[in-house]
Amino acid sequence: MTTQTLPPAEVYQGQFGEFTVTQSDRTGVIIYRAGLMVAALSFAIGSALVLLNNNPIATALTPLYACFSLALGVSLFTIHIYMASLHRMLQIFWAIGSIASVILALSSSEPLVLTVYNQPLTLFGVGFTFVALTGIYFKEAFCFNRLETKGLTLIVPLLLLGHLVGILPTQGESILLGIWATLFLVFALRKTVQAIPADIGDKSVFTYLKEQHLAKG
């Protein structure tokens, strides 16, 4: 009876030493990317319902938004970010936005999307979800120099702040929303073909930062 042996894990040279990429690391990246894809598809479908239909069924947008938000949360809990404080902050922003969305959805007599659109001040709560999303865009733009995430890092705050203060015409908001949805899909699709170790990053940096934190503690 023969026994099969797994090939040795590839060893990478990091800034603070050597490291290997485990199956758990790879699974985390796959979950992160799957979350992004589900969030992008949900956002794109919702945006299409708004932009391509003169009388969109507003109630259909609430479950799409819920799917988008949950998928985003999954990605935020599996993303690799060197700065633990920044990672935690993005998760907290997502949690604030999610709680605000649930409260609005349960307390308002109209669908959530209409409530947020007609009452821009609600973005001070719900908007934290999109701050967290923009954090992902910024991280990806910084790490991988992707054109679509550079654009998204600018477009999302421009659209939300523009709507909040009422300086954008309806047509301008529609154009920005369409660009946002399109670039988000491009971003999610491009992530599916990116080498997995790239999303894991330099694990020796994580180890070094953890050791420094423990030493200070």
Buried (B, 14 or more C-beta within 10 A) or exposed (E): EEEEEEEEEEEBEBEBEEBEBEEEBBEBBBBBBBBBBBBBBBBBBBBBBBEEEEEBEBEBBBEBBBBBBBBBBBBBBBBBBBEEEEBEBBBEBBBBBBBBBBEBBEEBEEBBBBBBBEEBEBBEBBBBBBBBBBBBBBBBBEBEEBEBBBBBBEBBBBBBBBBBEEEBEEEBBBBBBBBBBBBBBBBBEBBEEBEBBEBBBBBBBBBBBEEEEEEEE
